[in-house]
Amino acid sequence: MRKASRWLLALAVFTGTFGVATTIAGAATAATTATATATAAAGTSVDQDIKERVLGVPGMHFVEEKPYEGYRYLVLTYDQPVDHRHPEKGTFPQRFTLLHKSTDRPTVFYTSGYNVSTNPGRSEPTRIVDGNQVSMEYRFFTPSRPQPADWTKLDIRQAADDQHRLFEALKPIYRKNWLATGGSKGGMTATYYRRFHPDDMNGTVAYVAPNDVDDKEDSAYDRFFATVGDQACRNQLNSVQRQALVRRDEIVARYQKWADANGRTFKVIGDADKAYENVALDLVWSFWQYHLQSECASVPATNASTDDLYKFIDTISGFDSYTDQGLEKFTPYYYQAGTELGSPTYKYPHLKGLLRYPGVNTPRAYVPRDIPMAFHPGVMADIDRWVRTKSERMLFVYGQNDPWGAEPFSVGRHAEKRHDFRFTAPGGNHGSNIAQLVADERAKATAEVLEWAGVAPESVQQDISHAKPLAPYDAKLDQPVVERQNGIRP
């Protein structure tokens, strides 16, 4: 899905010729391919000026470059309209990074839906296609926040238009196929982008992306927590969560002492006791989001010491999550959850009589009161309908034991004809990826990604069982699907 680009950039053309040298004096013949050498040299020449070529696009600004073997890694900003509907109303610098391999390779457009990392990293699709990666920071996550901040300009359409505009700016340089990807809120973002600009990308890989079609109907989460893992683990987690509230006064006193010692405050949520109730309510969800059934042995006994309980709560939920300092970084997410995305609610029958602030765990409680919020129903239903009926070349990957997968995207009828797929990693959590799928689904997913990117080897085209990533695994470069975060955030 590609549209003609807005900016035209001159492209250097390099040619090479073959030179062959042959030794004749009764010894073995040695042939050199001067053409290959010349072509490689020419390609290097092009790639060496990639920084200048990108900075030649109006509105591009250089921040820094970090070396990484086999790549050029640039941190940049791009001037984006605060309001794409009214671009005359000003711009803001949006941060993004470029992991450059070659203009002859496909490009993956990645977003986490939050801040962008300024260290080199590679998503799974980028490794599969051995390509370039453009990673963009979501609008309103600092420093990519307009000043002054008009929060009404933070919506999924504006964010999709950000991606579209950056794609149009870079497409004249990176002319090969493009794929969109992201995990969790990034997977949601990649999906929304495709909804509003369906002709930009050749394919989309959305990992562990929740789909809250109706924010008032969340019974899927109750069904999930009634069946996830085994009964023994569920019972123990519920018992420990109950103990966390039975012993709340002692733990809140420690919590407040920790906050005072570390400069943490509770103005947004109210006080340490309210913050702690949120931390305790996150406990079971957070365990399944980031941990596995095999880790159930780490759950403390019901009669464990308060010291052990305190450490477990901090490890799983994180005491910093609902301080002002912990919330501030995620204000844009909570704003979106309370205006368009929706947020999960579910029942806690085992906590009856222990909750002092029922209903406190809603997005409105986590956003400063001077930022107005009003929910816009129907936004997610539109996305859901489009995915089920009109999307093409989309792959959704979920984890069986991930709470966020309780409300997944459906690819609808005749999905395979549209090359739409949804696969689930057995026992997987919020870090589930293609590599964790069962063999047949892993091969199918990998083959589709290679095909969408235009780099499927002939062997894969003939037999998808041969499908595998084109680039070797790099422990430093290959990043997890989703960065771990405390608090219930996708």
GIKA-V516647 format. One record per helix or strand. SS is the DSSP state (H for helix, E for strand). FROM is the first residue (numbers start at 0). TO is the last residue. If there is no record, write none. Layout:
BEGIN
ss=SS from=FROM to=TO
ss=SS from=FROM to=TO
END
This chain:
BEGIN
ss=H from=33 to=47
ss=H from=49 to=54
ss=E from=59 to=67
ss=E from=70 to=80
ss=H from=83 to=88
ss=E from=90 to=99
ss=E from=106 to=109
ss=E from=121 to=121
ss=H from=123 to=128
ss=E from=131 to=135
ss=H from=150 to=152
ss=H from=155 to=170
ss=E from=177 to=182
ss=H from=184 to=195
ss=E from=202 to=206
ss=H from=218 to=226
ss=H from=230 to=245
ss=H from=247 to=260
ss=H from=271 to=280
ss=H from=282 to=289
ss=H from=292 to=297
ss=H from=305 to=315
ss=H from=323 to=327
ss=H from=330 to=340
ss=H from=348 to=350
ss=H from=362 to=365
ss=H from=378 to=388
ss=E from=393 to=398
ss=H from=402 to=406
ss=H from=415 to=417
ss=E from=419 to=424
ss=H from=433 to=435
ss=H from=438 to=452
ss=H from=457 to=461
ss=H from=463 to=465
ss=E from=477 to=477
END
